[in-house]
Amino acid sequence: METLLRDFQALLTLEVENLRRLETLMRNQQASLVRRDVGGILESVSGQEECLGRIQSMEEERARLMARISEVLGLGEGGITLRQITEHLDPGVGEELRATGKAVRETLENIGRVNGENRRLIQHSLEFVQEMLAALAGDGLPVRTYGSSGTLSAEKRVRSLVNQWT
């Protein structure tokens, strides 16, 4: 049992490191989005894909180890949580696993926040590009503007910037 717990703790620690690496890559992506650095965005996305592949493998191993620990402790199979496992361990071992589990949860929450911020930045950039293309092409797509009351409204413009220069 001691070997199982040591392997489990090592795996969780490695998973936290990879989740933090993923968070860093996502923050780098955010900075690249703000700078409109396409190369930086692509590099970050590539790193995220690699990191997610490692995390997925670790998650599969974590599920396997949790099932084995649960079996050894006589807790049954399926749906067992880290908290349920740690309740059946010596306090010192259980506390270390709980602390690592907490680090996993906190890092996942941070990743969720950064992901939401990146999603909003990407959406804003996409809207900007679409409006610029509409202005250049003069295709009459709505262009967002602020009115005198400070409210955002959409108006159609049928003139093209390209036509104005030629």
C-alpha positions in Angstrom: 0.0 0.0 0.0 2.8 2.4 0.8 4.2 2.1 -2.7 0.8 2.8 -4.2 0.4 5.9 -2.1 3.9 7.1 -2.9 3.3 6.5 -6.7 -0.1 8.3 -6.4 1.5 11.3 -4.6 4.3 11.5 -7.2 1.7 11.4 -10.0 -0.4 14.2 -8.4 2.7 16.3 -7.9 3.7 15.8 -11.6 0.1 16.6 -12.6 0.2 19.9 -10.7 3.5 20.9 -12.4 2.0 20.2 -15.8 -1.2 22.1 -15.0 0.8 25.0 -13.9 2.8 24.8 -17.1 -0.5 24.8 -19.0 -1.6 27.9 -17.1 1.7 29.6 -18.0 1.3 28.7 -21.7 -2.3 30.1 -21.6 -1.1 33.4 -20.0 1.6 33.6 -22.7 -1.2 33.1 -25.3 -3.1 35.9 -23.6 -0.1 38.3 -23.9 0.3 37.2 -27.6 -3.4 37.9 -28.2 -3.1 41.4 -26.8 0.1 42.1 -28.9 -1.5 40.4 -31.9 1.5 38.2 -32.1 0.4 35.3 -34.4 3.7 33.5 -34.0 3.5 33.7 -30.2 -0.1 32.5 -30.3 0.8 29.5 -32.5 3.7 28.6 -30.3 1.5 28.8 -27.2 -1.2 26.6 -28.7 1.3 24.0 -29.8 2.7 23.9 -26.2 -0.8 23.6 -24.8 -1.6 20.7 -27.1 1.6 18.8 -25.9 0.9 19.7 -22.3 -2.8 18.5 -22.5 -1.6 15.2 -24.0 0.6 14.6 -21.0 -2.1 15.6 -18.6 -4.6 13.3 -20.3 -2.1 10.4 -19.8 -1.6 11.3 -16.2 -5.4 11.4 -15.6 -5.7 7.9 -17.0 -3.0 6.7 -14.7 -4.5 8.6 -11.8 -7.8 6.9 -12.3 -6.1 3.5 -12.4 -4.1 4.2 -9.2 -7.2 5.5 -7.4 -9.1 2.3 -8.3 -6.2 0.1 -6.9 -6.0 2.2 -3.7 -9.7 2.0 -3.3 -9.7 -1.7 -3.8 -6.8 -2.2 -1.2 -8.7 0.0 1.3 -11.9 -2.0 0.7 -13.9 1.0 -0.5 -15.2 -0.6 -3.7 -14.8 0.6 -7.3 -15.9 3.5 -9.3 -16.6 7.1 -8.4 -14.3 7.2 -5.4 -12.9 10.6 -4.6 -9.6 11.7 -3.3 -11.3 12.9 -0.2 -12.9 9.5 0.5 -9.5 7.8 0.1 -7.7 10.3 2.4 -10.3 9.7 5.1 -9.1 6.1 5.4 -5.3 6.9 5.6 -3.0 7.9 8.3 -3.4 11.7 9.0 0.1 12.6 7.7 -0.3 10.8 4.4 -3.9 11.9 4.0 -3.0 15.6 4.7 -0.2 15.5 2.0 -2.6 14.1 -0.6 -5.3 16.6 0.4 -2.9 19.5 0.0 -1.8 18.2 -3.5 -5.4 17.7 -4.5 -6.2 21.3 -3.4 -3.3 22.5 -5.6 -4.8 20.6 -8.5 -8.2 22.2 -7.9 -6.8 25.7 -7.5 -4.7 25.4 -10.7 -7.7 24.1 -12.6 -9.8 27.1 -11.4 -7.0 29.5 -12.5 -6.9 27.7 -15.9 -10.6 28.2 -16.2 -10.4 31.9 -15.6 -7.5 32.4 -18.0 -9.4 30.3 -20.6 -12.4 32.6 -20.3 -10.3 35.7 -20.6 -8.6 34.3 -23.7 -12.0 33.4 -25.2 -13.2 36.9 -24.8 -10.0 38.3 -26.3 -10.3 36.0 -29.3 -14.0 36.9 -29.7 -13.2 40.6 -29.6 -10.3 40.2 -32.1 -12.6 38.2 -34.4 -15.3 40.9 -34.3 -12.7 43.6 -35.0 -11.3 41.7 -38.1 -14.9 41.1 -39.4 -15.7 44.7 -39.1 -12.5 45.8 -40.8 -13.1 43.3 -43.6 -16.7 44.6 -44.0 -15.4 48.2 -44.1 -12.8 47.3 -46.7 -15.2 45.3 -48.8 -18.2 47.6 -48.4 -20.5 44.6 -48.1 -23.0 46.3 -45.8 -22.3 44.3 -42.7 -23.2 46.0 -39.5 -20.4 48.1 -37.9 -20.6 48.7 -34.2 -20.5 52.3 -33.1 -21.2 54.3 -29.9 -24.0 56.7 -30.1 -24.2 60.1 -28.4 -25.9 58.5 -25.4 -22.9 56.1 -24.9 -24.8 53.0 -26.0 -23.4 50.6 -28.5 -25.4 50.2 -31.7 -24.9 48.6 -35.1 -25.3 50.5 -38.3 -24.9 49.3 -41.9 -22.3 50.9 -44.1 -22.5 50.3 -47.8 -19.5 52.3 -48.8 -16.2 50.6 -49.1 -12.9 52.1 -47.9 -11.4 50.5 -51.0 -13.9 52.4 -53.3 -13.2 55.7 -51.5 -9.5 55.5 -52.5 -9.9 54.4 -56.1 
